[in-house]
């Protein structure tokens, strides 16, 4: 039994990256199925609810999940369900359930029902703090409960890749940004406040990140699903390969939006994960999947600002 040739399933489809990927799959002509938790929040997918198939299921419920995947018979599975990526998500038990148990259950169900390719979502936080851009085979030093569980999920993906014919890949995402990003994150706050001619509270200007635009991230998911490679359970870094400091991104937003205000550095408290070195080594994904981040930071930020301008209701939600 094999999966339907034009059918895809997405977990985490009501989240930032998942909602964008769902739209991209629809554009590509896929019958798109979203696995969502009971009582899910729909604000990111309200405009496509009539175009996707919604299945309410707890991913760690192996029997219910297996029945759901059997009924869908997807060709591709994109696993983006995650817990612990935001500061208010601190329950380590829920992290284990979502990031480890549910990942293993999804792998099991998809492998048993003829899924051709499974793309797992990892995190750059699996590496921990490094003094340079880590390659995918770098020693993992996760320094948070979230990072530990994401690393465990990656290992489960590699385990299944070596024991089933299903192709499995993991994408370790760096700092994705764009439409539908969590309102509390840096770039949405910079852009929404910038449209008012102001800045949000800001931390140390030397804090660095590798920002990658959401359209490029969606390209990476599709490339990972469609491309056949010899390596089983391959892991790929998904980033621009360029490190940007908070000082630099503030300057870029200021220029694009012509913000007259001055940034107030140090007006926001530092976080435990802030670092001055955080950048991807994306040579492997370029070599094996022919993927590169093609959207400049200036263009991505401009498109994000234009999205808000053309969606005033969404702008009000973010300003909330």
Protein Blocks (a to p, Z undefined) as FASTA:
>chain_A
ZZdfkbccdehklmmklmmmmmmmmmnopacdddddehiafklmmmmmmmpccddddfkl
mklmmmmmmmnopabdcdfbdehjamklmbfklmmmmmmmmmmmmmmmmmmnopabdcdd
ddfklnopafbdcdfkbccddfbfklmmmmmmmmmmmmmmmmcfbdcddddddddedehi
afkbmklmmmmmmmnopacddddfkbccddddfklmmmmmmmmmmpccfbghiacdddeh
iacdfklmmmmmmmmnopabdcdehkaccdfkbcfbdcddfklmmmmnopacfbdfklmm
mmmmmmmmmmmmlmmmmnZZ
